[in-house]
Amino acid sequence: MSTPPLRVELSAEEDLTLQELRVASDVPQRTKDRAEALRLSHRGWTPAQIAEYLGWQVATTRRAIHRWQREGLYGLWDSPRPGRPSPCTPAVMSALEQHLLTEEGTVNSRQRRDMSYGLVVGSLTSATYIRFMNWQATRAQRLFQRTGIATVIVQDNASIHTSKAVQERMPIWQPQGLDFFQLPPYCSQM
């Protein structure tokens, strides 16, 4: 006898709460992703489908569902982690964001309107980076077809950016309208 598939049943109120969490600006991204995973499960998605959509492992999806079942809404947030606190406090991240948007010489007002950026604090694997860049390439291709404007990715010399796996993907991404600008090994502007 097989076990029923792992699935979340949400009330209308719970679904609305999770939807609001998903778009809230002051909620950590991991919490937002867990909220989205629960809403997808409620709509009949399997853990494998959710994992593929979010770029997770299936086990991560299952853990998020089990945490919801055990702890409810509180299970969506991370517990404090052991070890040294991150040097990137919310105040530091806010200051960096403000710097990127307002610092003279960084971008002009037209570029600011058209610029998006991402910053990762912590570890990132080549596989995760490639998935992210595949997504960026799809977006860049749509933008290029619609407007003729290429998307430029500015990268530092982190090992993930110069890895063989990433370098092999660049010729695939470039025809999709994704161009790369590699910063020099030492960049005093950073």
C-alpha positions as MATLAB code, in Angstrom:
seq = 'MSTPPLRVELSAEEDLTLQELRVASDVPQRTKDRAEALRLSHRGWTPAQIAEYLGWQVATTRRAIHRWQREGLYGLWDSPRPGRPSPCTPAVMSALEQHLLTEEGTVNSRQRRDMSYGLVVGSLTSATYIRFMNWQATRAQRLFQRTGIATVIVQDNASIHTSKAVQERMPIWQPQGLDFFQLPPYCSQM';
ca = [
       0.000    0.000    0.000;
       1.548    3.306   -1.078;
       1.556    6.458    1.015;
      -0.349    9.500   -0.258;
       1.783   12.234   -1.838;
       3.092   14.956    0.455;
       0.736   17.895    0.062;
      -0.301   20.980    1.999;
      -3.939   21.888    2.564;
      -4.374   25.595    3.248;
      -7.383   27.532    4.414;
      -8.287   30.652    2.426;
      -6.861   32.757    5.267;
      -3.569   30.818    5.344;
      -3.259   31.092    1.557;
      -3.794   34.864    1.737;
      -1.213   35.184    4.542;
       1.356   33.225    2.513;
       0.600   35.329   -0.556;
       1.176   38.511    1.451;
       4.444   37.102    2.820;
       5.600   36.344   -0.715;
       5.432   40.028   -1.718;
       6.400   41.677    1.586;
       9.550   43.785    1.364;
      10.781   43.123    4.897;
      10.665   39.308    4.791;
      13.818   37.232    4.062;
      13.915   35.670    0.589;
      14.174   32.136    1.981;
      10.959   32.690    3.928;
       9.249   34.030    0.794;
      10.383   30.963   -1.157;
       9.026   28.621    1.516;
       5.695   30.463    1.405;
       5.622   30.034   -2.374;
       6.456   26.321   -2.056;
       3.520   25.817    0.310;
       1.114   27.653   -1.987;
       2.265   25.534   -4.932;
       1.844   22.344   -2.897;
      -1.670   23.455   -2.000;
      -2.380   23.819   -5.732;
      -1.366   20.210   -6.379;
       2.294   20.545   -7.336;
       4.499   17.652   -6.247;
       7.647   18.269   -4.187;
       9.719   17.411   -7.283;
       7.896   20.019   -9.405;
       8.255   22.656   -6.690;
      11.943   21.860   -6.274;
      12.568   22.219  -10.001;
      10.648   25.505  -10.150;
      12.474   27.040   -7.168;
      15.889   25.556   -7.975;
      15.864   23.494   -4.792;
      16.547   19.892   -3.945;
      13.428   17.754   -3.452;
      14.505   17.150    0.166;
      14.492   20.914    0.785;
      10.916   21.137   -0.471;
       9.867   18.238    1.742;
      11.550   19.869    4.766;
       9.673   23.131    4.123;
       6.351   21.262    3.981;
       7.125   19.243    7.121;
       8.186   22.423    8.970;
       4.843   24.004    8.047;
       2.979   20.949    9.271;
       4.924   20.902   12.564;
       5.347   24.602   13.322;
       2.874   26.471   11.139;
       3.787   30.007   10.142;
       6.795   30.079   12.497;
       8.355   27.216   10.543;
       8.866   29.477    7.532;
      11.588   31.537    9.219;
      15.144   30.350    9.773;
      16.327   29.671   13.281;
      19.383   31.633   14.391;
      22.488   29.926   13.035;
      25.560   29.137   15.089;
      28.883   30.798   14.374;
      30.102   34.287   13.767;
      27.389   36.774   12.845;
      27.396   37.965    9.244;
      29.260   41.224    8.694;
      26.480   42.197    6.274;
      23.862   43.466    8.657;
      20.638   44.902    7.257;
      22.146   48.371    7.788;
      25.215   47.463    5.691;
      23.047   45.974    2.936;
      20.809   49.050    2.940;
      23.847   51.355    2.722;
      25.238   49.308   -0.186;
      21.906   49.427   -1.989;
      21.715   53.184   -1.452;
      25.288   53.568   -2.738;
      24.518   51.605   -5.904;
      21.486   53.749   -6.617;
      22.820   57.210   -5.738;
      26.635   57.306   -5.869;
      27.822   59.656   -8.577;
      29.945   57.916  -11.156;
      28.258   54.569  -10.557;
      25.383   54.971  -13.004;
      23.540   57.868  -14.605;
      19.816   58.456  -14.120;
      18.823   56.646  -17.358;
      20.982   53.655  -16.454;
      19.567   53.620  -12.921;
      16.073   53.140  -14.354;
      17.267   50.210  -16.497;
      19.666   48.628  -14.018;
      19.041   45.676  -11.787;
      21.652   44.037   -9.642;
      22.116   41.039   -7.447;
      24.374   40.539   -4.485;
      24.964   37.189   -2.842;
      26.298   37.022    0.673;
      27.527   33.554    1.519;
      28.321   30.571   -0.636;
      27.095   29.883   -4.146;
      27.771   26.786   -6.240;
      28.512   26.700   -9.967;
      25.310   24.726  -10.563;
      23.197   27.361   -8.771;
      24.981   30.173  -10.599;
      24.439   28.471  -13.967;
      20.717   28.013  -13.219;
      20.491   31.694  -12.319;
      22.356   32.731  -15.475;
      20.135   30.475  -17.623;
      17.174   32.390  -16.198;
      18.947   35.701  -16.876;
      19.683   34.589  -20.455;
      15.998   33.803  -21.029;
      15.044   37.255  -19.732;
      17.807   38.868  -21.811;
      16.621   37.105  -24.950;
      13.060   38.383  -24.473;
      14.347   41.920  -23.834;
      16.661   41.769  -26.860;
      13.876   40.533  -29.155;
      11.515   43.233  -27.883;
      13.917   46.214  -27.791;
      17.247   45.268  -29.388;
      18.995   46.082  -26.101;
      21.562   43.598  -24.827;
      21.847   42.733  -21.140;
      25.317   43.201  -19.660;
      26.425   41.128  -16.685;
      29.292   42.674  -14.705;
      31.283   40.067  -12.796;
      34.251   40.118  -10.488;
      36.916   37.417  -10.566;
      35.315   35.103   -8.046;
      36.171   31.481   -8.766;
      32.550   30.740   -9.593;
      32.587   33.331  -12.414;
      35.803   31.965  -13.902;
      35.042   28.265  -13.427;
      35.287   25.954  -16.412;
      31.578   25.070  -16.222;
      30.561   28.739  -16.377;
      33.083   29.571  -19.125;
      31.670   26.729  -21.238;
      28.149   28.194  -20.943;
      29.075   31.761  -21.997;
      29.025   31.013  -25.780;
      25.489   29.638  -25.280;
      24.298   32.690  -23.322;
      25.807   35.363  -25.605;
      23.568   34.707  -28.662;
      20.599   35.114  -26.294;
      21.544   38.770  -25.771;
      23.605   38.296  -22.617;
      27.020   40.023  -22.675;
      29.655   39.782  -19.954;
      31.999   42.424  -18.590;
      34.752   40.981  -16.421;
      36.213   43.389  -13.865;
      39.996   43.458  -13.660;
      41.595   41.469  -10.817;
      41.948   44.648   -8.791;
      39.240   47.258   -9.206;
      39.590   50.334   -7.013;
      35.988   51.324   -7.773;
      34.654   48.307   -5.857;
];
